[in-house]
Amino acid sequence: MLTRRDLSKAIGATGAALLLGPAVAGTVAVPAEIDPLHLVDPELRAAAAAMLAQHFPPMTRASLPAVRASWVAPASLPPPAPAVETRTVPGARGDPPVVVQVIGVRAGGAPRPAILHIHGGGMISGRAQNMTAFCQTVAAKLDCVVVNVDYRLSPETPFPGPVEDNYAALVWVARNAAALGVDPVRIAVMGESAGGGLAAMVAIVARDRGEVRLCYQTLIYPMLDDRTGSTRATPPYIGSIGWSPEANRFGWTAFLGVPAGGDRVPTGAVPARVANLAGLPPAFIGVGAIDLFADEDMAYARRLVASGVPTQVQVTPGAFHAFDFVVPEARVSREFTAAWKSAMKAAFAVPV
């Protein structure tokens, strides 16, 4: 079985780049009297200091090509890791086909669960290939099929394009469940950071359209609210490591096609602004306590609970954005990962 250490070796020391891109994982100014490192878990502190020491130019449309070019995709894990097959599936009506990685399909045996995985990158960067090794590990640990989506990025493709790409991949999984060896009543959606926000949107679309019934949604420090860092300020020590308010405004504005935090955002484009959350699949929401998204993620979890959606929340003290990828062997990272894996195992244990 593949371990978290295997994955750490596969991605190397630049784990944050898997979710953010090295040029995106910048810092914000912090008043001299507040040292954000004092709030960081001791095992994460060296990595946090290294991230704070980095200096990147402001996120702009002009700097975006360099951000995207800085991503380095780790190699796929070798056998006995689950095999990876690249497929092209139909896009939404009027949209181009969608490229996906299908991981862990095997011949024979009883149907198994499936996860639609959506990568992070602030809505504006990243590729599915950056998360191949991670998805192989997930497929092995949870004994499931993982479909890793290479959706179109913003601002070239604003909302609803990226959501429709991921939803089209979900529909393809459901319609081809038998051929993939997938149990159609045990399909979950999962994503990290921007991928978590898109996973939340896909869950809402699936509920509203009624074509696919998801059994679970796993939202790892999800990007859920365009108002964070724009019209809604955060304390200076929140979001000072890993993903900044400035980067958040840029990513959301690129995705929405209008300024983040405004009153004219497209309907359905921001999970935190969706009025009705009833009827969504059970959820796991995990975030670090000093992540920029901490407040919006806890608020979304409270609204899910109030709407009758079974919801598990994991808030990790002293943890910044993408901490579990940056320092996977830290105690808090291992406990965080064990929590969402346990939640997914429980969701997959009994068909709904």
Buried (B, 14 or more C-beta within 10 A) or exposed (E): EBEBEBBBEBBEEBBBBBBBBBBBBBBBEBEEEEEBBEBBBEBBBEBBEEBBEEEBEEBEEEBBEEBBEBBBBBEBBEEEBBBBEEBEBBBBEEBBEBBBBBBBBEEEEEBBBBBBBBBBBBBBBBBBBBBBBBBBBBBBBBBBBBBBBBBBBBBEBBBBBBBBBBBBBBBBBBBBBEEBBBBBBBBBBBBBBBBBBBBBBBBBBBBEEEEBEBBBBBBBBBBBBBBBBBEBEBEBBBBBBBBBBBBBBBBBBBBBBBBBBEEEBBEBBBBBBBEEBEEBBBBBBBBBBBBBBBBBBBBBBEBBBEEEBEBBBBBBEBBBBBBBBBBBEBEBBBEBBEBBBEBBBEBBEEEE
